[in-house]
Amino acid sequence: MKLGLVSTTVLIAALSATTVSAETLRLLTWGGYAPEEVVAMFEAETGHTVEVTTSNNEEMIAKLRATNGGGFDLAQPSQDRITSAQEEFGIYKPIDMTRVDAAQFIPSMLGATAANTTFDGEVFGLPHVWGTSGLVVNTAEAGQVVDYTDLCDASVAGNVSYRLKRPTLIGFAYAMGLDPFAAYADLDAYQEILNQVEETLTACKPNVKTYWDGGDEIKNLLRSGEVVAAMAWDTGGWQLNADNADITFVAPEAGALGWIDTFVLPARGRADDAAYDWINFVMRPDVAAMITNTAGNFTAAVGGDEGVSADLKARYQASFDQAAIDNIKWYPPVPAGLEAMEGATLDRINAAN
């Protein structure tokens, strides 16, 4: 009887401890980064619950800025959107590296992201998913499109699409022989680059079928044949290639634009335990492969590519030879005030006749 009483007491204590430590993780992330099966596994293993809100860079920063870093416990902006937002708005809190299983991260990506997200001597971001944007082309209809500015060629007039977002400005600048990232430290020089790109993109407007907003929209335009060449992400091109071998992602001659989506802690998050548990959980190789198979992009997890589908690996290798990989232009941190300049340029392009 005493043994049974002790066992029951220990069990009740253990359950109580689990209940006390369990938290609700409010996750602000991109579509595909928190698959339902991954969330279910995490909840079963940790006792935490997860509330997922999908978003994009602009919306993430806007949401956190509006609440002074509240409303969410873990967010996933790209690495170039962290230090400037922290400097302007103070919406994040530093990463406690003692709570992170650093051995699960590819060292080069961990180091690069730490360098790019350090502000006032503290690290604010960890790498998670990475990929590139470039060209998605129906090679049977527009095989001549091999660089960003080729979207303005008369041969594809009325059948191209891209977003009115900063990647379009950056990509066109590189294809025009300019170096926008090198000009980040000189706002006057950067404005001159924007002026040249604005002129080109304004002249290119008759070629544009539509400025796309969402991934499903551009994929449907390419599937239907309304658009034969576009600026888009690599994963979208590979998804389309699964259904139509003529459509695929093409790394532009000027270089694909490389991004890393991170983990950051909002300044007023209230579930740090769950946040760190999620980070360490999704960087496990088996879980990382599940995310790649869903999102279509690879992660910074050591061994995370081992469980990825053979088809996805093959499509990646067809788009990127070593020269194309070496030519990737990785986004550096965005200096404060730069996005306002870009926004004004994009507004003028949109309003131009």
C-alpha positions in Angstrom: 0.0 0.0 0.0 2.8 2.4 0.9 4.6 1.6 -2.5 1.3 2.3 -4.4 0.8 5.5 -2.5 4.3 6.7 -3.3 4.0 5.7 -7.0 0.7 7.6 -7.3 2.1 10.6 -5.6 5.1 10.7 -7.9 2.8 10.3 -10.9 0.6 13.2 -9.8 3.7 15.4 -9.2 5.1 14.6 -12.6 1.8 15.4 -14.3 1.5 18.6 -12.3 5.0 19.6 -13.4 4.2 18.9 -17.0 1.0 21.0 -16.8 2.8 23.9 -15.1 5.7 23.9 -17.7 3.4 23.5 -20.7 2.9 26.7 -22.7 1.0 28.0 -25.7 3.5 28.9 -28.4 2.2 31.7 -30.7 4.2 31.2 -33.8 4.4 33.9 -36.6 5.9 32.1 -39.6 5.8 31.4 -43.3 3.5 28.9 -45.0 4.9 25.4 -44.9 7.3 26.0 -42.0 5.0 24.4 -39.4 3.3 21.4 -41.1 0.4 19.9 -39.2 2.2 16.7 -38.6 5.2 18.5 -37.1 3.0 20.5 -34.8 1.2 17.4 -33.7 4.6 15.6 -32.9 5.8 18.6 -31.0 2.7 18.9 -28.9 2.7 15.2 -28.1 6.4 15.2 -27.1 6.5 18.5 -25.1 3.0 19.1 -23.8 3.1 22.6 -25.3 0.4 23.7 -27.8 1.1 25.7 -30.9 -0.9 28.5 -32.5 0.4 29.2 -36.1 -0.1 32.5 -37.9 1.3 32.6 -41.4 2.7 35.8 -42.8 5.5 37.5 -44.7 8.4 39.8 -43.9 6.5 43.1 -44.2 3.5 41.8 -42.2 5.6 40.2 -39.5 7.4 43.5 -38.8 4.2 45.5 -39.0 2.4 43.2 -36.6 5.3 43.3 -34.1 5.8 47.0 -34.5 2.1 47.6 -33.8 2.3 45.7 -30.5 5.8 46.8 -29.5 7.0 43.2 -29.9 3.9 41.5 -28.4 1.3 39.1 -29.5 3.7 36.3 -30.5 6.4 34.2 -28.9 8.5 33.2 -31.9 8.7 34.8 -35.3 10.6 34.0 -38.5 11.6 37.1 -40.5 14.5 36.9 -43.0 17.9 37.7 -41.6 18.2 41.0 -43.5 15.1 42.3 -41.7 16.3 42.0 -38.1 18.9 44.5 -37.1 17.3 47.5 -38.8 13.9 46.6 -37.2 15.6 46.2 -33.8 17.4 49.6 -34.2 14.2 51.4 -35.2 11.5 49.7 -33.2 13.1 47.5 -30.5 10.7 44.6 -31.3 13.0 41.6 -30.5 15.0 40.3 -27.6 18.4 38.6 -27.7 18.8 34.9 -28.3 20.1 33.0 -25.2 22.6 30.6 -26.9 22.8 28.5 -23.7 19.3 27.3 -24.5 20.0 26.4 -28.1 21.4 23.1 -29.3 24.0 24.7 -31.6 25.3 21.3 -32.8 22.1 20.8 -34.8 22.9 23.9 -37.0 25.2 23.9 -40.1 28.1 25.9 -38.6 28.6 28.2 -41.5 25.0 29.2 -41.6 24.8 29.6 -37.8 27.9 31.8 -37.9 26.7 33.9 -40.9 23.3 34.5 -39.4 24.8 35.4 -36.0 27.0 38.0 -37.7 24.1 39.4 -39.7 21.7 39.6 -36.8 24.1 41.0 -34.1 23.0 44.4 -32.7 24.7 46.2 -29.8 26.8 43.1 -29.3 24.0 40.6 -28.9 22.7 38.0 -31.4 19.0 38.3 -32.3 18.5 35.5 -34.9 19.1 31.9 -35.7 19.0 30.3 -39.2 16.2 28.0 -40.2 15.0 27.8 -43.8 17.0 29.1 -46.8 16.5 29.4 -50.5 16.7 31.7 -53.4 14.6 33.8 -55.8 15.3 34.1 -59.5 13.4 33.1 -62.6 10.7 30.6 -63.2 10.5 30.0 -67.0 8.6 27.9 -69.4 11.7 26.9 -71.3 9.6 25.7 -74.3 8.1 29.1 -74.7 10.7 31.5 -73.3 14.1 29.7 -73.2 15.8 32.9 -74.1 15.0 34.4 -70.7 18.1 33.8 -68.6 18.4 37.0 -66.7 16.1 39.4 -64.9 16.2 42.1 -67.6 15.2 39.5 -70.2 11.7 39.8 -68.8 11.6 43.1 -70.7 12.4 41.6 -74.1 9.9 42.1 -76.8 9.7 38.3 -77.4 7.8 37.9 -74.1 5.7 41.1 -74.2 2.5 40.7 -72.2 3.5 37.3 -70.8 5.8 38.0 -67.8 5.1 38.7 -64.2 7.0 39.8 -61.1 6.2 41.4 -57.7 6.5 45.1 -57.0 8.7 44.3 -54.1 12.4 44.9 -53.2 13.7 41.6 -54.7 12.7 42.9 -58.1 14.6 46.1 -57.6 17.7 44.2 -56.4 17.6 41.6 -59.2 17.2 44.1 -61.9 20.0 46.2 -60.5 22.4 43.3 -60.7 21.3 42.4 -64.2 22.0 46.0 -65.2 25.6 45.7 -64.0 25.0 47.5 -60.7 25.8 46.4 -57.2 23.0 47.4 -54.9 24.3 45.6 -51.8 27.7 47.4 -52.1 25.7 50.7 -52.0 23.9 50.0 -48.8 26.3 52.1 -46.8 25.8 55.1 -49.1 22.2 56.2 -49.4 22.9 58.7 -52.2 24.5 56.0 -54.2 21.7 53.6 -53.5 19.1 56.2 -54.5 20.9 56.6 -57.8 20.7 52.8 -58.4 17.0 52.9 -57.5 16.5 55.7 -60.0 18.1 53.7 -62.8 16.1 50.6 -61.9 12.9 52.7 -61.7 13.5 53.9 -65.3 14.0 50.3 -66.5 11.0 48.9 -64.7 8.7 51.7 -65.8 9.7 51.1 -69.4 9.1 47.4 -68.9 5.5 47.8 -67.7 3.9 46.9 -71.1 5.6 43.5 -70.9 3.9 42.7 -67.6 0.7 40.6 -67.6 0.2 41.3 -63.9 2.2 42.1 -60.7 1.7 39.0 -58.7 1.2 39.0 -54.9 0.9 35.4 -53.7 2.7 32.1 -54.6 -0.5 30.4 -55.7 -1.3 33.2 -58.0 2.0 33.1 -60.0 2.0 29.3 -60.1 -1.5 29.4 -61.6 -0.5 32.0 -64.2 2.5 29.8 -65.2 0.4 26.6 -65.3 -2.2 28.3 -67.5 0.3 29.7 -70.0 -0.8 33.2 -69.4 2.7 33.9 -68.1 5.8 32.2 -69.6 8.5 33.8 -67.5 8.5 35.3 -64.1 10.6 36.3 -61.1 9.7 33.9 -58.3 11.2 31.6 -55.7 13.0 28.4 -56.5 10.5 26.1 -54.6 7.6 27.4 -56.8 9.5 26.5 -59.9 10.3 23.1 -58.7 6.7 22.5 -57.7 5.6 23.4 -61.2 8.3 21.2 -62.7 6.7 18.2 -61.1 3.6 18.7 -63.3 5.2 20.2 -66.4 8.8 19.4 -67.3 9.1 22.5 -69.4 8.6 24.9 -66.4 11.4 25.1 -64.0 13.5 27.5 -61.8 16.4 29.1 -63.6 19.3 30.7 -61.7 19.7 34.1 -63.4 23.1 35.0 -65.0 23.4 37.9 -62.7 22.9 35.6 -59.7 20.0 34.2 -57.7 19.1 36.2 -54.6 19.7 34.2 -51.5 17.7 34.5 -48.3 17.7 32.8 -44.9 14.5 32.9 -42.7 15.4 32.9 -39.1 14.1 32.3 -35.6 13.7 35.5 -33.5 12.1 36.1 -30.1 9.6 39.0 -30.0 10.4 41.5 -27.2 7.2 40.9 -25.3 6.8 37.2 -26.0 5.6 35.2 -22.9 6.5 31.6 -23.8 10.3 31.5 -24.1 10.4 27.9 -22.9 8.1 26.7 -25.7 10.0 28.9 -28.2 13.4 27.3 -27.4 11.8 23.9 -27.3 10.3 24.5 -30.8 13.7 25.7 -32.2 15.5 22.6 -30.9 12.8 20.3 -32.0 12.5 21.5 -35.6 16.2 21.5 -36.1 16.4 17.7 -35.5 17.3 16.1 -38.9 14.1 14.0 -39.1 11.9 17.0 -38.4 13.9 19.3 -40.7 13.4 16.8 -43.6 9.6 16.9 -43.0 9.6 20.7 -43.2 11.7 20.7 -46.4 9.4 18.1 -48.0 6.4 20.4 -47.2 8.0 23.9 -47.8 10.2 22.8 -50.7 13.2 24.6 -49.3 16.1 23.2 -47.4 17.0 24.1 -43.8 20.1 24.9 -41.8 19.9 21.6 -39.9 22.9 19.3 -40.0 21.8 16.2 -41.9 18.4 17.7 -42.6 18.6 16.8 -46.3 19.0 13.1 -45.7 15.2 12.4 -45.6 14.3 14.8 -48.4 12.6 13.3 -51.4 14.8 12.3 -54.3 12.8 14.3 -56.8 13.3 17.5 -54.9 17.1 16.9 -54.7 17.2 16.2 -58.5 15.3 19.5 -59.3 17.6 21.5 -57.1 20.7 20.0 -58.8 19.2 20.7 -62.3 18.8 24.4 -61.4 22.1 24.9 -59.6 25.5 23.9 -60.8 28.4 24.9 -58.7 28.9 28.2 -60.6 25.3 29.2 -60.0 25.7 28.4 -56.3 28.8 30.5 -56.1 27.0 33.3 -57.8 24.2 33.6 -55.3 23.8 37.1 -53.9 23.0 36.7 -50.2 20.9 39.4 -48.7 22.8 41.4 -46.1 21.1 43.3 -43.3 18.9 46.2 -44.5 20.1 49.5 -43.1 17.5 51.7 -41.3 15.6 53.9 -43.7 16.4 51.9 -46.9 13.0 50.2 -47.2 11.3 53.6 -47.2 13.4 54.6 -50.2 12.5 51.4 -51.9 8.9 51.8 -51.1 8.8 55.2 -52.7 10.4 53.8 -55.8 8.0 51.0 -56.1 5.0 53.4 -55.6 6.2 55.5 -58.5 6.6 52.5 -60.7 3.2 51.3 -59.9 1.6 54.7 -60.6 3.5 55.3 -63.8 1.6 55.1 -67.1 
